[in-house]
Amino acid sequence: MADDLDNRGPQDRSRVNVNESWEVSWWTKKFGCTQAQLKAAVKAVGVMAKDVEAHLKK
């Protein structure tokens, strides 16, 4: 079902979308970083979540 209220994260969790404020909020909570850190990581390594997470853990 498309309207699964228990599934509140992004539809494509393999990519970080910094153009949607609710997704930025979700990703910053997941990675434990600030919006600025998240956006800088995406700018540095691209939108793939695994790459962004690895970059933020450095």
MOPAC internal coordinates of N, CA, C and O (Angstrom, degrees):
PM7 1SCF
backbone

  N    0.0000 0     0.00 0     0.00 0    0    0    0
  C    1.4566 1     0.00 0     0.00 0    1    0    0
  C    1.5265 1   108.95 1     0.00 0    2    1    0
  O    1.2310 1   120.13 1   -45.22 1    3    2    1
  N    1.2885 1   117.35 1   134.78 1    3    2    1
  C    1.4565 1   122.27 1  -175.07 1    5    3    2
  C    1.5289 1   112.88 1   -71.86 1    6    5    3
  O    1.2310 1   120.13 1   152.94 1    7    6    5
  N    1.3210 1   117.36 1   -27.06 1    7    6    5
  C    1.4611 1   119.97 1  -177.05 1    9    7    6
  C    1.5158 1   111.90 1  -100.97 1   10    9    7
  O    1.2310 1   120.23 1  -129.30 1   11   10    9
  N    1.3134 1   117.17 1    50.70 1   11   10    9
  C    1.4565 1   122.39 1   179.29 1   13   11   10
  C    1.5304 1   108.28 1   -76.92 1   14   13   11
  O    1.2310 1   120.39 1   -72.98 1   15   14   13
  N    1.3102 1   116.87 1   107.02 1   15   14   13
  C    1.4628 1   120.64 1  -175.84 1   17   15   14
  C    1.5195 1   113.10 1   -72.80 1   18   17   15
  O    1.2310 1   119.65 1   167.88 1   19   18   17
  N    1.3222 1   118.27 1   -12.12 1   19   18   17
  C    1.4598 1   121.13 1   175.93 1   21   19   18
  C    1.5230 1   111.64 1   -81.93 1   22   21   19
  O    1.2310 1   120.08 1   163.93 1   23   22   21
  N    1.3043 1   117.46 1   -16.07 1   23   22   21
  C    1.4558 1   123.21 1  -179.14 1   25   23   22
  C    1.5258 1   108.37 1  -102.02 1   26   25   23
  O    1.2310 1   120.32 1   -91.69 1   27   26   25
  N    1.3199 1   116.98 1    88.31 1   27   26   25
  C    1.4611 1   120.55 1  -172.00 1   29   27   26
  C    1.5267 1   113.96 1  -101.44 1   30   29   27
  O    1.2310 1   119.20 1  -174.82 1   31   30   29
  N    1.3045 1   119.13 1     5.18 1   31   30   29
  C    1.4556 1   121.33 1   179.15 1   33   31   30
  C    1.5127 1   111.60 1   -89.53 1   34   33   31
  O    1.2310 1   120.60 1     2.07 1   35   34   33
  N    1.3170 1   116.46 1  -177.93 1   35   34   33
  C    1.4632 1   120.96 1   178.08 1   37   35   34
  C    1.5255 1   111.03 1   -62.60 1   38   37   35
  O    1.2310 1   120.49 1   -29.44 1   39   38   37
  N    1.3309 1   116.67 1   150.56 1   39   38   37
  C    1.4594 1   120.14 1   178.35 1   41   39   38
  C    1.5204 1   111.07 1   -64.30 1   42   41   39
  O    1.2310 1   120.49 1   136.78 1   43   42   41
  N    1.3165 1   116.66 1   -43.22 1   43   42   41
  C    1.4629 1   120.83 1   179.51 1   45   43   42
  C    1.5181 1   107.72 1  -105.95 1   46   45   43
  O    1.2310 1   120.59 1   -84.76 1   47   46   45
  N    1.3085 1   116.49 1    95.24 1   47   46   45
  C    1.4623 1   120.39 1  -176.51 1   49   47   46
  C    1.5183 1   112.93 1   -81.70 1   50   49   47
  O    1.2310 1   120.13 1  -175.12 1   51   50   49
  N    1.3151 1   117.36 1     4.88 1   51   50   49
  C    1.4551 1   119.57 1   176.33 1   53   51   50
  C    1.5272 1   111.02 1   -90.68 1   54   53   51
  O    1.2310 1   120.67 1   170.65 1   55   54   53
  N    1.3418 1   116.32 1    -9.35 1   55   54   53
  C    1.4700 1   120.81 1  -178.44 1   57   55   54
  C    1.5277 1   110.41 1  -129.05 1   58   57   55
  O    1.2310 1   121.21 1   -41.08 1   59   58   57
  N    1.3116 1   115.30 1   138.92 1   59   58   57
  C    1.4636 1   121.99 1   178.50 1   61   59   58
  C    1.5248 1   108.35 1   -95.52 1   62   61   59
  O    1.2310 1   120.75 1   -57.37 1   63   62   61
  N    1.3329 1   116.16 1   122.63 1   63   62   61
  C    1.4606 1   121.40 1   178.69 1   65   63   62
  C    1.5314 1   107.60 1  -106.86 1   66   65   63
  O    1.2310 1   120.43 1   -70.73 1   67   66   65
  N    1.3263 1   116.79 1   109.27 1   67   66   65
  C    1.4622 1   120.46 1  -179.47 1   69   67   66
  C    1.5269 1   112.10 1   -91.33 1   70   69   67
  O    1.2310 1   120.44 1  -172.94 1   71   70   69
  N    1.3350 1   116.77 1     7.06 1   71   70   69
  C    1.4579 1   120.71 1   179.55 1   73   71   70
  C    1.5243 1   112.96 1   -95.00 1   74   73   71
  O    1.2310 1   120.08 1   173.95 1   75   74   73
  N    1.3203 1   117.46 1    -6.05 1   75   74   73
  C    1.4673 1   122.64 1   177.03 1   77   75   74
  C    1.5229 1   107.91 1  -114.27 1   78   77   75
  O    1.2310 1   120.31 1   -60.30 1   79   78   77
  N    1.3302 1   117.01 1   119.70 1   79   78   77
  C    1.4650 1   120.14 1  -174.84 1   81   79   78
  C    1.5207 1   112.68 1   -61.05 1   82   81   79
  O    1.2310 1   119.67 1   143.46 1   83   82   81
  N    1.3446 1   118.24 1   -36.54 1   83   82   81
  C    1.4578 1   119.68 1  -179.66 1   85   83   82
  C    1.5237 1   111.27 1   -69.07 1   86   85   83
  O    1.2310 1   120.33 1   148.11 1   87   86   85
  N    1.3455 1   116.97 1   -31.89 1   87   86   85
  C    1.4607 1   119.42 1   176.84 1   89   87   86
  C    1.5240 1   110.52 1   -72.37 1   90   89   87
  O    1.2310 1   120.16 1   140.76 1   91   90   89
  N    1.3211 1   117.29 1   -39.24 1   91   90   89
  C    1.4654 1   120.52 1   176.74 1   93   91   90
  C    1.5213 1   109.08 1   -59.15 1   94   93   91
  O    1.2310 1   120.55 1   136.28 1   95   94   93
  N    1.3178 1   116.56 1   -43.72 1   95   94   93
  C    1.4634 1   120.50 1   178.25 1   97   95   94
  C    1.5270 1   111.23 1   -61.32 1   98   97   95
  O    1.2310 1   120.22 1   137.11 1   99   98   97
  N    1.3284 1   117.18 1   -42.89 1   99   98   97
  C    1.4618 1   121.35 1  -179.90 1  101   99   98
  C    1.5244 1   111.39 1   -63.90 1  102  101   99
  O    1.2310 1   120.73 1   134.15 1  103  102  101
  N    1.3332 1   116.21 1   -45.85 1  103  102  101
  C    1.4629 1   120.26 1  -178.18 1  105  103  102
  C    1.5282 1   111.61 1   -68.26 1  106  105  103
  O    1.2310 1   119.61 1   141.54 1  107  106  105
  N    1.3261 1   118.35 1   -38.46 1  107  106  105
  C    1.4686 1   119.07 1   179.49 1  109  107  106
  C    1.5220 1   110.83 1   -64.33 1  110  109  107
  O    1.2310 1   120.24 1   143.49 1  111  110  109
  N    1.3174 1   117.15 1   -36.51 1  111  110  109
  C    1.4728 1   119.77 1   175.74 1  113  111  110
  C    1.5179 1   110.60 1   -67.25 1  114  113  111
  O    1.2310 1   120.35 1   137.50 1  115  114  113
  N    1.3176 1   116.93 1   -42.50 1  115  114  113
  C    1.4690 1   120.92 1  -178.94 1  117  115  114
  C    1.5288 1   111.15 1   -63.39 1  118  117  115
  O    1.2310 1   120.35 1   136.00 1  119  118  117
  N    1.3317 1   116.94 1   -44.00 1  119  118  117
  C    1.4589 1   120.88 1  -176.17 1  121  119  118
  C    1.5296 1   113.34 1   -91.21 1  122  121  119
  O    1.2310 1   119.78 1   169.29 1  123  122  121
  N    1.3224 1   118.02 1   -10.71 1  123  122  121
  C    1.4634 1   121.04 1  -179.38 1  125  123  122
  C    1.5192 1   112.41 1    66.01 1  126  125  123
  O    1.2310 1   120.84 1  -133.14 1  127  126  125
  N    1.3291 1   116.01 1    46.86 1  127  126  125
  C    1.4600 1   120.54 1  -178.61 1  129  127  126
  C    1.5212 1   109.69 1  -134.63 1  130  129  127
  O    1.2310 1   120.95 1    -4.30 1  131  130  129
  N    1.3108 1   115.78 1   175.70 1  131  130  129
  C    1.4626 1   120.68 1   176.88 1  133  131  130
  C    1.5297 1   109.19 1   -89.37 1  134  133  131
  O    1.2310 1   121.17 1   -12.48 1  135  134  133
  N    1.3269 1   115.38 1   167.52 1  135  134  133
  C    1.4640 1   120.04 1   176.28 1  137  135  134
  C    1.5229 1   110.53 1   -60.50 1  138  137  135
  O    1.2310 1   120.32 1   138.06 1  139  138  137
  N    1.3195 1   116.98 1   -41.94 1  139  138  137
  C    1.4600 1   120.88 1  -179.29 1  141  139  138
  C    1.5284 1   110.94 1   -63.34 1  142  141  139
  O    1.2310 1   120.21 1   138.51 1  143  142  141
  N    1.3301 1   117.21 1   -41.49 1  143  142  141
  C    1.4655 1   120.55 1   178.38 1  145  143  142
  C    1.5278 1   110.85 1   -64.90 1  146  145  143
  O    1.2310 1   120.38 1   138.62 1  147  146  145
  N    1.3249 1   116.88 1   -41.38 1  147  146  145
  C    1.4570 1   121.12 1   179.43 1  149  147  146
  C    1.5276 1   110.58 1   -62.52 1  150  149  147
  O    1.2310 1   120.66 1   131.56 1  151  150  149
  N    1.3261 1   116.34 1   -48.44 1  151  150  149
  C    1.4664 1   120.14 1  -178.70 1  153  151  150
  C    1.5208 1   111.68 1   -64.70 1  154  153  151
  O    1.2310 1   120.28 1   143.03 1  155  154  153
  N    1.3328 1   117.07 1   -36.97 1  155  154  153
  C    1.4635 1   120.59 1   177.67 1  157  155  154
  C    1.5295 1   110.71 1   -66.91 1  158  157  155
  O    1.2310 1   120.45 1   141.32 1  159  158  157
  N    1.3194 1   116.74 1   -38.68 1  159  158  157
  C    1.4686 1   120.64 1   178.42 1  161  159  158
  C    1.5210 1   110.80 1   -65.47 1  162  161  159
  O    1.2310 1   120.28 1   137.28 1  163  162  161
  N    1.3262 1   117.08 1   -42.72 1  163  162  161
  C    1.4705 1   120.71 1   178.44 1  165  163  162
  C    1.5244 1   109.77 1   -63.68 1  166  165  163
  O    1.2310 1   120.43 1   140.27 1  167  166  165
  N    1.3107 1   116.78 1   -39.73 1  167  166  165
  C    1.4640 1   120.57 1   178.74 1  169  167  166
  C    1.5312 1   110.61 1   -65.11 1  170  169  167
  O    1.2310 1   120.63 1   143.55 1  171  170  169
  N    1.3372 1   116.41 1   -36.45 1  171  170  169
  C    1.4602 1   120.96 1  -176.96 1  173  171  170
  C    1.5302 1   113.37 1   -76.70 1  174  173  171
  O    1.2310 1   120.15 1   138.52 1  175  174  173
  N    1.3475 1   117.31 1   -41.48 1  175  174  173
  C    1.4640 1   119.44 1  -171.45 1  177  175  174
  C    1.5184 1   114.72 1  -120.59 1  178  177  175
  O    1.2310 1   119.44 1   175.97 1  179  178  177
  N    1.3198 1   118.67 1    -4.03 1  179  178  177
  C    1.4596 1   121.20 1  -179.27 1  181  179  178
  C    1.5207 1   111.95 1    99.31 1  182  181  179
  O    1.2310 1   120.65 1     8.39 1  183  182  181
  N    1.3292 1   116.37 1  -171.61 1  183  182  181
  C    1.4573 1   121.57 1  -170.34 1  185  183  182
  C    1.5238 1   115.04 1   -93.74 1  186  185  183
  O    1.2310 1   119.34 1   174.45 1  187  186  185
  N    1.3199 1   118.87 1    -5.55 1  187  186  185
  C    1.4603 1   119.99 1  -178.11 1  189  187  186
  C    1.5336 1   109.74 1   -69.38 1  190  189  187
  O    1.2310 1   120.91 1   -55.21 1  191  190  189
  N    1.3317 1   115.87 1   124.79 1  191  190  189
  C    1.4634 1   121.75 1  -173.68 1  193  191  190
  C    1.5168 1   112.48 1   -58.32 1  194  193  191
  O    1.2310 1   119.82 1   140.77 1  195  194  193
  N    1.3338 1   117.95 1   -39.23 1  195  194  193
  C    1.4617 1   119.74 1  -178.45 1  197  195  194
  C    1.5312 1   110.89 1   -65.36 1  198  197  195
  O    1.2310 1   120.28 1   143.97 1  199  198  197
  N    1.3316 1   117.06 1   -36.03 1  199  198  197
  C    1.4719 1   121.29 1   179.01 1  201  199  198
  C    1.5287 1   110.24 1   -71.41 1  202  201  199
  O    1.2310 1   120.50 1   139.08 1  203  202  201
  N    1.3286 1   116.64 1   -40.92 1  203  202  201
  C    1.4638 1   121.18 1   179.29 1  205  203  202
  C    1.5273 1   109.56 1   -63.94 1  206  205  203
  O    1.2310 1   120.38 1   135.79 1  207  206  205
  N    1.3263 1   116.88 1   -44.21 1  207  206  205
  C    1.4629 1   120.61 1   179.84 1  209  207  206
  C    1.5288 1   110.97 1   -62.88 1  210  209  207
  O    1.2310 1   119.94 1   136.11 1  211  210  209
  N    1.3160 1   117.71 1   -43.89 1  211  210  209
  C    1.4610 1   121.26 1   178.43 1  213  211  210
  C    1.5223 1   111.01 1   -61.94 1  214  213  211
  O    1.2310 1   120.51 1   139.13 1  215  214  213
  N    1.3190 1   116.62 1   -40.87 1  215  214  213
  C    1.4654 1   121.03 1   179.33 1  217  215  214
  C    1.5300 1   111.20 1   -64.19 1  218  217  215
  O    1.2310 1   120.60 1   138.36 1  219  218  217
  N    1.3175 1   116.46 1   -41.64 1  219  218  217
  C    1.4723 1   120.46 1  -178.29 1  221  219  218
  C    1.5380 1   111.68 1   -71.11 1  222  221  219
  O    1.2310 1   119.96 1   154.73 1  223  222  221
  N    1.3210 1   117.68 1   -25.27 1  223  222  221
  C    1.4635 1   120.77 1  -179.17 1  225  223  222
  C    1.5068 1   113.17 1   -81.63 1  226  225  223
  O    1.2310 1   119.93 1   170.19 1  227  226  225
  N    1.3409 1   117.74 1    -9.81 1  227  226  225
  C    1.4808 1   121.60 1   179.83 1  229  227  226
  C    1.5032 1   110.64 1   -63.31 1  230  229  227
  O    1.2310 1   120.10 1   180.00 1  231  230  229

